């Protein structure tokens, strides 16, 4: 008898859809399996005005076509006025803070985070969540752990501000979830699976290179334990980040792992291997719905334990583990 799992309205709480031709290529690949997702705003130029936000929302909805997919939009953090925040609130799920230069298209990010206390205070008052790329500019393996002090300062200074630590990669960040009630986090499937050794331990694998960089085995173990539980304030956010193959297989390799089309089979295989299939629904949907108070379109994804061979490319983008075979696949979406 074939093993199967039904997932209700799965959500990807951290996706990069990009823009123009890349948006058209990758958005349907998320929308075919997911009922909704949180769309990142680090375009060129960034999505940091209401007018640009409304334009990008319409572009995303056009790109996903007839799929039952709800985009949850974000603004790029800057020095907003209260009037701008009030105008934006009905159209966004939160505001994404990037330390300047920390990752792709973040040059216009924040240079002195605590100089923005007045914006955080307005967001706390208006109940607009803060989503954070949490890295310093220190040694690459220590950047997230160093940033944990910033999270502590934000969480204690603004106890009513809902703060999402995006794509956490360290045991230190997992421990913060139990330290502050107003902190929650997303974690990517690839950080539950790989370590830095997979990226650079042998021949360099550019398609596993991302920011934040994959960490040590003990960090992966802490992330996986929290996801398998699952921790009530931890959500699946893929950070699926497409780049054209020539930008990945080149000097100055772009940071990002593309997982959108394979996420649910990848997770089913991982959770089954760890005897935790019963936790998958909470990790990919229920926790996010509760933490953000969203009600996505009603869909049911039927996963079955039947092999799926990952394509070598989706258009001009190479996915994680291209050419390998997963033991699970999506049979249908209703």
Residue pairs with C-beta under 8 A, 6 or more apart in sequence:
2 304
2 305
2 306
3 272
3 304
3 305
4 302
4 303
4 304
4 305
4 331
5 268
5 277
5 280
5 302
5 303
6 300
6 301
6 302
6 303
7 264
7 280
7 281
7 284
7 285
7 300
7 301
7 303
8 281
8 285
8 298
8 299
8 300
9 35
9 36
9 285
9 289
9 296
9 297
9 298
9 299
9 300
10 33
10 34
10 35
10 236
10 264
10 284
10 285
10 299
10 301
11 34
11 35
11 36
11 37
11 235
11 236
11 284
11 285
11 288
11 289
11 294
11 296
12 30
12 34
12 36
12 37
12 38
12 236
12 237
12 238
12 240
12 260
12 263
13 37
13 38
13 164
13 186
13 235
13 236
13 237
13 288
13 292
14 37
14 38
14 40
14 166
14 167
14 186
14 188
14 237
14 238
14 239
15 30
15 37
15 38
15 39
15 40
15 237
15 238
15 239
15 240
15 260
16 39
16 40
16 42
16 104
16 239
16 240
16 241
16 242
16 256
17 23
17 26
17 27
17 30
17 39
17 40
17 60
17 63
18 26
18 43
18 242
19 43
19 44
19 56
19 59
22 242
22 244
22 317
23 59
23 60
23 63
24 63
25 242
25 314
25 315
25 316
25 317
26 240
26 242
26 258
26 260
26 314
26 317
27 60
27 63
27 64
28 63
28 64
28 65
28 67
29 260
29 261
29 314
30 37
30 64
30 69
30 240
30 260
31 64
31 65
31 67
31 68
31 69
32 67
32 261
32 333
33 261
33 263
33 264
33 301
33 330
33 333
34 69
34 263
35 68
35 69
35 70
35 285
35 296
35 297
35 298
35 299
36 69
36 70
36 71
36 72
36 294
36 296
36 297
37 69
37 71
37 72
38 72
38 74
38 93
38 94
38 131
38 237
39 56
39 60
39 71
39 72
39 73
39 74
40 74
40 96
41 47
41 48
41 53
41 56
41 73
41 74
41 75
41 76
41 96
42 76
42 96
42 98
42 103
42 104
42 105
42 106
43 56
43 105
44 105
45 52
45 108
46 76
46 105
46 108
47 53
47 56
47 73
47 74
47 75
47 76
48 75
48 76
48 77
48 78
48 108
49 84
50 84
50 87
50 88
50 91
53 73
53 75
53 88
53 91
53 92
54 91
56 73
57 71
57 73
57 91
60 71
60 73
61 71
64 71
68 297
68 298
68 299
69 297
70 294
70 296
70 297
72 92
72 93
72 292
72 294
73 91
73 92
73 93
74 92
74 93
74 94
74 95
74 96
74 131
75 88
75 92
75 95
75 96
76 95
76 96
76 98
76 108
76 109
77 95
77 96
77 97
77 98
77 109
77 110
77 116
77 119
77 130
78 108
78 110
79 116
79 119
80 88
80 95
80 119
80 122
82 122
82 126
85 119
85 122
85 123
85 126
85 128
86 126
88 128
89 126
89 128
92 128
93 129
93 292
93 294
94 128
94 129
94 130
94 131
94 162
94 164
95 123
95 128
95 129
95 130
95 131
96 131
96 132
96 133
96 166
97 109
97 110
97 113
97 130
97 131
97 132
97 133
98 106
98 109
98 110
98 133
99 106
99 109
99 110
99 111
99 113
99 133
99 135
99 136
99 137
100 106
100 107
100 108
100 109
100 110
100 111
101 107
101 109
101 137
102 109
102 133
102 135
102 137
102 143
102 211
103 133
103 135
103 211
103 255
104 211
104 241
104 254
104 255
104 256
106 133
109 133
110 116
113 150
113 154
114 153
117 157
120 130
120 154
120 157
120 158
120 161
121 158
123 129
123 130
123 158
123 161
124 158
124 160
124 161
127 160
127 162
129 161
129 162
129 163
129 164
129 292
130 154
130 161
130 162
130 163
130 164
131 163
131 164
131 166
132 151
132 154
132 163
132 164
132 165
132 166
133 166
133 167
134 144
134 147
134 148
134 150
134 151
134 165
134 166
134 168
134 173
135 143
135 144
135 146
135 147
135 211
135 212
136 142
136 143
136 146
136 147
136 150
137 143
138 146
140 213
141 196
141 213
141 215
141 216
143 212
144 168
144 169
144 170
144 172
144 173
144 212
144 215
145 170
145 172
145 173
148 170
148 172
148 173
148 176
151 163
151 165
151 173
151 176
151 180
151 183
152 176
152 179
152 180
154 161
154 163
155 161
155 163
155 176
155 179
155 180
155 182
155 183
156 180
158 182
159 182
160 182
161 182
162 182
162 184
162 291
163 182
163 183
163 184
164 183
164 184
164 185
164 186
165 173
165 176
165 183
165 184
165 185
165 186
166 185
166 186
166 237
166 239
167 186
167 187
167 188
167 191
167 212
167 237
167 239
168 174
168 185
168 186
168 187
168 191
168 223
169 187
169 191
169 212
169 213
169 214
169 215
169 219
169 223
170 215
170 219
170 222
171 218
171 219
171 221
171 222
171 223
173 185
174 185
174 222
174 223
174 225
174 226
174 231
175 222
176 183
176 185
177 183
177 184
177 185
177 226
177 231
177 233
177 234
183 233
184 233
184 234
184 235
184 291
185 233
185 234
185 235
186 234
186 235
186 236
186 237
186 239
187 223
187 226
187 227
187 234
187 235
187 236
187 237
188 210
188 236
188 237
188 238
188 239
188 257
188 259
189 236
189 238
189 259
189 263
189 266
189 267
189 270
190 208
190 210
190 214
190 239
190 257
190 259
190 320
191 214
191 215
191 220
191 223
192 220
192 223
192 224
192 227
192 270
193 220
193 266
193 270
194 208
194 214
194 220
195 214
195 215
195 216
195 217
195 219
195 220
196 213
196 214
196 215
196 216
198 205
198 208
198 214
199 205
199 208
199 209
199 213
199 214
206 248
206 249
206 250
206 253
207 248
207 257
207 258
207 318
207 319
207 320
207 322
208 214
208 257
208 320
209 248
209 253
209 255
209 256
209 257
210 239
210 241
210 255
210 256
210 257
211 255
211 256
214 220
224 270
224 274
226 234
227 234
227 236
227 279
227 283
228 271
228 274
228 276
228 279
229 279
230 279
230 282
230 283
230 287
232 282
232 287
232 290
233 287
233 291
234 283
234 287
235 283
235 287
235 288
235 291
236 263
236 267
236 283
236 284
236 288
238 259
238 260
238 263
239 256
239 257
240 256
240 257
240 258
240 259
240 260
240 263
241 255
241 256
241 257
241 258
242 256
242 258
242 260
242 317
243 254
243 256
243 258
243 317
244 316
244 317
245 313
245 316
245 317
245 318
246 316
247 253
247 254
248 254
248 256
248 318
249 318
257 320
258 314
258 317
258 318
258 319
258 320
259 266
259 319
259 320
260 319
261 311
261 314
261 319
262 308
262 310
262 319
262 320
262 321
262 326
264 284
264 301
264 303
264 328
264 330
265 303
265 308
265 326
265 327
265 328
265 329
265 330
266 320
266 326
266 328
267 280
267 283
267 284
268 277
268 280
268 303
268 305
268 328
269 326
269 327
269 328
271 277
271 279
271 280
271 283
272 305
272 327
272 328
285 296
288 294
289 295
289 296
299 333
299 334
300 333
300 334
301 330
301 332
301 333
302 330
302 331
302 332
302 333
302 334
303 328
303 329
303 330
303 331
304 328
304 329
304 331
305 327
305 328
306 328
306 329
306 331
307 325
307 326
307 327
307 329
308 325
308 326
308 328
308 329
308 330
309 323
309 324
309 325
309 326
310 319
310 320
310 321
310 322
310 323
310 324
310 325
310 326
311 319
311 322
312 318
312 322
312 323
313 319
313 322
